[in-house]
Amino acid sequence: MKKVITGLACLLAISLSIPSWAAPSGLYIEGTFGWVGQSGLPSQTALSATEKTDKHMGGRVAIGCSFELDQQLSLGAELGWGSYGRSDYGSVGPLDSSAIDLQAVGNFYINPQVSLIGKLGLAYSSLKVNNAFTDGNRDEFNVIFGVGMGYDISQNLQFNVIYSHIFGHDVNIDNSSNTATINAVLLGIKYTF
């Protein structure tokens, strides 16, 4: 326990001694991975499935561009693709959620290394259905938003944690366009060129 506390104290001392810099701007890439949840999917009994297994791992990759407005604030936009989990209904088959999104992104720096992150945009959500009832994709546009926090390791490299929500709908067998609601808590790394 002493080693952990000593290590954290050293990390804090190093981070506080790094000179300040302005909010990074320019082209960036980001990759995230973490927990995801799909809600609004049919129940196991509604599909007459013998089992239902949820895989709660997913991730997202994005490319974006940010512009510094002042030393504490940057605004930008990013285009991303995410895989948001799978629910496997055994012999009936799986349902996989994914989305392509375009989001406005804001970063507010509360100190030279730590920023609050806000995202808002539109996602083209897809629910891949491949089971005994139907085969194909269910696609629709949904609002997506995210909030989080970032920690700048250097002027170009940031670690972050983001909570994202895609506003989907309840999915039933008869409706061919509804996609699931997505909640995700993702850990990521962002590199600004």
C-alpha positions as CSV (number, residue, x, y, z in Angstrom):
1,M,0.0,0.0,0.0
2,K,2.9,2.4,0.8
3,K,4.3,1.8,-2.7
4,V,1.0,2.7,-4.3
5,I,0.7,5.9,-2.3
6,T,4.3,6.8,-2.9
7,G,3.8,6.2,-6.7
8,L,0.7,8.3,-6.8
9,A,2.4,11.1,-4.9
10,C,5.3,11.0,-7.4
11,L,2.9,11.0,-10.3
12,L,1.1,14.0,-8.9
13,A,4.3,15.9,-8.2
14,I,5.6,15.3,-11.7
15,S,2.3,16.4,-13.3
16,L,2.2,19.6,-11.2
17,S,5.7,20.4,-12.2
18,I,5.1,20.2,-16.0
19,P,4.9,23.7,-17.5
20,S,1.5,24.9,-18.7
21,W,0.6,25.0,-22.4
22,A,-2.5,26.1,-24.3
23,A,-5.3,23.8,-25.2
24,P,-4.1,21.5,-28.0
25,S,-5.5,22.2,-31.5
26,G,-5.2,20.4,-34.8
27,L,-6.0,17.0,-36.3
28,Y,-6.2,14.1,-33.9
29,I,-7.0,10.4,-33.7
30,E,-8.7,8.7,-30.7
31,G,-9.2,5.1,-29.7
32,T,-11.4,3.9,-26.8
33,F,-12.3,0.6,-25.2
34,G,-14.5,-0.4,-22.3
35,W,-17.9,-1.4,-20.9
36,V,-21.0,-1.0,-23.1
37,G,-24.7,-1.9,-22.5
38,Q,-27.5,-2.3,-24.9
39,S,-31.0,-1.7,-23.6
40,G,-34.4,-2.0,-25.2
41,L,-33.6,-5.4,-26.7
42,P,-36.2,-8.1,-26.8
43,S,-36.4,-10.4,-23.8
44,Q,-35.3,-14.0,-24.0
45,T,-38.9,-15.2,-23.7
46,A,-40.1,-12.8,-26.5
47,L,-37.7,-14.6,-28.9
48,S,-38.3,-18.1,-27.5
49,A,-34.6,-18.3,-26.9
50,T,-33.1,-21.0,-24.7
51,E,-30.5,-18.5,-23.3
52,K,-29.3,-14.9,-23.5
53,T,-25.7,-13.8,-23.1
54,D,-24.6,-10.2,-23.2
55,K,-21.1,-9.2,-24.1
56,H,-20.4,-5.8,-22.5
57,M,-17.2,-4.9,-24.2
58,G,-16.9,-2.5,-27.0
59,G,-14.9,0.4,-28.4
60,R,-14.7,3.3,-30.7
61,V,-12.2,4.9,-33.0
62,A,-12.4,8.5,-34.2
63,I,-10.6,11.2,-36.2
64,G,-11.2,14.8,-35.5
65,C,-10.0,18.4,-35.6
66,S,-10.0,20.9,-32.7
67,F,-9.4,24.6,-32.6
68,E,-8.1,26.5,-29.7
69,L,-10.4,29.4,-28.7
70,D,-8.2,30.4,-25.7
71,Q,-5.8,28.7,-23.3
72,Q,-8.6,26.9,-21.5
73,L,-11.1,26.1,-24.3
74,S,-11.0,24.2,-27.6
75,L,-13.9,23.3,-29.9
76,G,-13.9,20.9,-32.8
77,A,-15.6,18.0,-34.6
78,E,-15.0,14.3,-34.9
79,L,-16.1,11.4,-37.0
80,G,-16.1,8.0,-35.4
81,W,-17.2,4.4,-35.6
82,G,-18.0,2.3,-32.6
83,S,-18.9,-1.3,-31.8
84,Y,-21.3,-1.3,-28.8
85,G,-21.8,-4.9,-27.7
86,R,-23.5,-8.1,-28.6
87,S,-26.5,-10.0,-27.2
88,D,-26.4,-13.6,-28.1
89,Y,-29.8,-15.5,-27.9
90,G,-28.3,-18.9,-28.3
91,S,-29.9,-20.9,-31.1
92,V,-31.9,-17.9,-32.1
93,G,-28.7,-15.9,-32.9
94,P,-26.9,-12.7,-32.0
95,L,-27.8,-9.0,-32.1
96,D,-24.8,-6.6,-32.6
97,S,-24.9,-2.8,-32.1
98,S,-22.6,-0.4,-33.9
99,A,-22.7,3.2,-35.0
100,I,-21.0,5.8,-37.2
101,D,-21.2,9.3,-35.6
102,L,-20.4,12.9,-36.2
103,Q,-20.0,15.0,-33.0
104,A,-19.1,18.5,-31.9
105,V,-16.5,18.3,-29.2
106,G,-15.6,20.8,-26.5
107,N,-12.6,20.7,-24.1
108,F,-12.5,23.0,-21.1
109,Y,-9.1,22.9,-19.3
110,I,-9.5,23.2,-15.5
111,N,-5.6,23.2,-15.2
112,P,-2.9,22.6,-17.8
113,Q,-3.3,18.8,-17.7
114,V,-6.9,18.1,-16.8
115,S,-9.9,18.9,-19.1
116,L,-13.6,18.4,-19.0
117,I,-14.9,17.0,-22.3
118,G,-18.4,17.4,-23.8
119,K,-19.7,15.8,-27.0
120,L,-23.0,16.1,-28.9
121,G,-23.9,14.9,-32.3
122,L,-25.8,12.5,-34.6
123,A,-25.2,8.7,-34.8
124,Y,-26.2,6.4,-37.6
125,S,-27.0,3.4,-35.4
126,S,-27.1,-0.1,-36.7
127,L,-28.4,-3.3,-35.1
128,K,-27.2,-6.3,-37.0
129,V,-29.8,-9.0,-36.8
130,N,-28.9,-12.5,-37.9
131,N,-31.3,-15.0,-36.4
132,A,-34.2,-17.3,-37.0
133,F,-36.8,-14.4,-37.2
134,T,-35.1,-12.0,-39.6
135,D,-31.8,-11.4,-41.3
136,G,-30.3,-7.9,-42.0
137,N,-29.6,-4.6,-40.4
138,R,-31.9,-2.2,-38.6
139,D,-30.6,1.3,-39.1
140,E,-31.7,4.7,-37.9
141,F,-30.3,8.2,-36.9
142,N,-30.1,8.8,-33.2
143,V,-28.8,11.6,-31.0
144,I,-25.5,10.8,-29.2
145,F,-23.9,12.7,-26.4
146,G,-20.9,12.2,-24.1
147,V,-19.2,13.7,-21.1
148,G,-15.9,12.9,-19.6
149,M,-12.5,14.0,-18.4
150,G,-9.1,14.0,-20.0
151,Y,-5.5,14.0,-18.6
152,D,-2.8,15.3,-20.9
153,I,0.4,13.3,-20.6
154,S,2.1,15.7,-23.0
155,Q,1.0,18.4,-25.4
156,N,0.1,15.7,-28.0
157,L,-1.1,12.7,-25.9
158,Q,-4.2,12.5,-23.7
159,F,-5.7,9.7,-21.7
160,N,-9.5,10.1,-21.2
161,V,-12.6,8.5,-19.8
162,I,-15.9,9.2,-21.6
163,Y,-19.5,8.2,-20.8
164,S,-21.5,8.1,-24.0
165,H,-25.2,7.6,-24.6
166,I,-27.0,6.9,-27.9
167,F,-30.7,7.5,-27.7
168,G,-32.2,4.4,-29.3
169,H,-35.6,2.7,-28.9
170,D,-37.2,-0.5,-27.7
171,V,-36.6,-3.1,-30.3
172,N,-39.3,-5.6,-31.2
173,I,-39.4,-8.3,-33.8
174,D,-42.1,-6.7,-35.9
175,N,-40.5,-3.2,-36.2
176,S,-37.8,-3.2,-38.9
177,S,-36.2,0.2,-38.1
178,N,-35.6,0.5,-34.3
179,T,-32.1,0.2,-32.8
180,A,-31.1,-0.3,-29.2
181,T,-30.2,2.4,-26.7
182,I,-26.5,2.4,-25.9
183,N,-24.7,3.3,-22.7
184,A,-20.9,3.1,-22.7
185,V,-18.1,4.0,-20.3
186,L,-14.9,4.0,-22.4
187,L,-11.2,4.5,-21.5
188,G,-9.3,6.1,-24.3
189,I,-6.1,7.6,-25.7
190,K,-6.1,10.6,-28.0
191,Y,-3.1,11.8,-30.1
192,T,-3.0,15.3,-31.5
193,F,-0.7,15.9,-34.5
